[in-house]
Amino acid sequence: MRTSALIPGPRAFAALAGLGLLVSIALSLAIRTGSGGASVGFLFVCTIAAVPPPDFPGVLTTFAFEPIPVFILLTVGAGYLLVFRTVRTGPQRRLASTGRQISFLTGLVLVLLTVFGPLAAYSSTFLTAHMIQHFVLITIAPPLLLSGAPLTLLLVAAGRDRRDRWLYPVLHARWFHGFTNPLVGLVLFAVIPLGWYTTPAFEQSLSNAWVHYLGYGLFLFAGIHYWWPVVGGNPSRWNLSHPIRLLYLFSLVPIHAFLGTLFYEPSQVIYEDLQALPRYWGPSPLLDQQIAGAMMFIVGEMLGLIATLAAAARWASADERQGKRIDASLARKRAAKAANLPMEPRQD
């Protein structure tokens, strides 16, 4: 049975979503009135506030869990499958390819594992764990989600009347065109992480679960905005030329380099709250900070260069295809001209 076949119709989906929200709120309240964690088989599932001090191998089997954010992500996934099924059974079924579905669901699973797995549990203890989350949420998961073409599928599934009444007025609005400008995405990609790490926001997230998950949402939002004009497959007014796309992607390199030096170069721990947390395993707070800085620099540079090289390869491939089209057009013109030439008289 296909996964999309399990998704209900729009009305049933809305009803189930409302019920799921109520259940997630009740679970959230129940968890906070209890101990905040419980063993489920070999796993220890807990809230961010109830994560035990890290030891090995407990760091691999401790999962942070918050019912409301989990509900939101699962609802997004179910909504995508509902839209996908609608398009797949319609006249434009070619748009709902299996590859697009796999790409979107892979990106969503990555987000779920990143913000609710062991990384999430100890991102308030180890800066290195937080940096891994940073890369997944802002650099790795967004291209996968966008490759699923969610907006394109939504436009098709909505039908003409709803497109004209609800979606097109937003997509064609001047404010929307301005906000989706790639320069805005580039600024968000740089400013949101910088603001998160250089203001009290990060230290607030260590003790406040809502600020913690707000940070996840901001990182994911910045990543989707940045990658939107690059990945393609979704409607956008801003189609970058190949040279501009190269510069746009290469900007990943200096952004990550600056953030890397921010953590690697200091000779003392930047965040005192991290230093005060108990840890029975893992690197010291200063070494952890330096590892995080090196990771930001090295992995960030690597991802930026890979993206730039991929864009250069696409540019070369596009030029090659254009050259072949021009050669074919010239060959057709020469053939037509030769066919129209008068035949020379025969010499007896």
C-alpha positions, 0 to 999 in steps of 0.5 A: 500500500502506498504511503499517500493512500493512508492520508484522509481527505481534506475535511477528515484531515482538518478534523484529525489535525484539530484532534491531534493538536488537542492531544499534543497540548494534553501530552505536553501538560502531562509531561510537565506535571510528571518527572519529565522523562521515562524509559521506553525500551532501551530509550530514555524519552524526556523533555529538554528540561529533564535531560540527564547529564551526559554519559556514554552510551546514554547520550546515544539513547536519550531522546528529547521530545516535545509533543506540540512541535512534533505534531506540527512537523507530522502535520506538515508531512501529512499535508504534503502527502495529501497534496501529493496524492491529489496531484498524483491522481489528477491530469498533471500526475507527472509533477508528483514524481516518486523522487520528489516525494522521497526527497521531501520526506527524507528532509522531514525525517532529518528535521525530526531526528535533528530536533527530537533525537539525541542531538536535541537532547544534548544541544543544550550541553554540547555546542558541537551537537548544536552545530550539527543541528545548525548544518542540518536545519539551514544547509542540508534539510531545506534543499531536500524539502524544496526538491519535493516541490511543495508549492508547485504541488499545492498550486496544482492540487488547489484547483483554479478557483482556489488558486485565483482566490487565495494563492495567486493574490499572495504570490503576485503581491509586491510585498511577497516579491520583495520579501522573497528576493534572494538578497533577503534570503542571503541576509537571513542566512547570515543574520539569523545565526549571527544574531542567535550566537552573539545575543542572549538568545542562545543562552536563553534557549538553554533553559527555555524550551520555547526559545529553544524550538523557536531557534530551530524554526528560525534556522529552518526558515532561513535555510528554506528562504536561502535555497528557494531560488537555487533548488528550483521546482517551485514558482519564483519570480527570482530566477538567478542567472548562472554567474549570479547563482555561483556568487550566491552559493559561494557566499556560504564560504565566508559566512561559515568561516566567520562563524567558525572563527567566532568559536574557535579563536577565543581562549575561554568559554563564551557561554558560562551556562554551558560551562556550569552544566555537569557532564560525565562524558565528552570534551571539556567546555572549551574543547567542545567550543573549539571543535564546534568552531572548527566544524563550522569552518571546515564543514561550512567551507566544504558544503559551500564549495560543493554547492558552488561546484554543482552550480558550475557543473549545471552551468557548463551542462546548460551551455553544452545543451545550448550549443547543441541546440544552436548547432542543430538549428544551423544544420536544419537551416543549411539543409533547408537552403540546400533543398531549395537550390536549383539543380544544375543542368546535366552535361551530355 
